[in-house]
Amino acid sequence: KAGVTQTPRYLIKTRGQQVTLSCSPISGHRSVSWYQQTPGQGLQFLFEYFSETQRNKGNFPGRFSGRQFSNSRSEMNVSTLELGDSALYLCASTEAGADTQYFGPGTRLTVL
Amino acid sequence: GESVGLHLPTLSVQEGDNSIINCAYSNSASDYFIWYKQESGKGPQFIIDIRSNMDKRQGQRVTVLLNKTVKHLSLQIAATQPGDSAVYFCADNTGGGNKLTFGTGTQLKVEL
């Protein structure tokens, strides 16, 4: 099976702009989780979607949002970008009923 | 708040030696633990996981040990190879469901 794919791999935006990142889970996996990775804060959970519903949410401001489509693909959106949003955004997919999360390669977002 | 921490930021080992990477967790309610390996420029790669009803689990060249009494988790890598050089993260499901809480990571360096 193909692994988790994320697009785009790299993005450069300026402050105030918004961005949309995409994640395609492993075929058959219905849960998608998003994480932010920065040198200072490490890996932090953003949110999880299962069957098009947000099932869990981390401690991030409302500028961070996401959604999941009927084919389990997920997108996350960050509005009004700030310099501190520069990070590697990772998504992970999980098979229904299982615990193991498999990560994609991430999207490197740079906010100038 | 609850956290998962690692004892050492960097571990250097000789090729062929065994490596032991340690992790402490604080939430006694955590019932699932997982180790990831992250190479530069890549997403975290699943290594091995363990549930709280187990003390030990073995994979290919890796063993995870769980000591619930002292809330300690360790990853043992046998016959460490240059390809094992990476940052290793432990994580647990403190947040519930698929919300993983990650440690800060240990950089493993394999010396030839």
Interface residues (C-beta under 8 A of the other chain):
Chain A: V4 S31 S33 Y35 G42 L43 Q44 F45 E48 R55 N56 G58 L90 A92 T94 D99 T100 Q101 Y102 F103 G104 P105 G106
Chain B: Y32 I34 Y36 G41 K42 G43 P44 Q45 F46 D49 R51 F89 A91 N93 G95 G96 G97 N98 K99 L100 T101 F102 G103 T104 G105
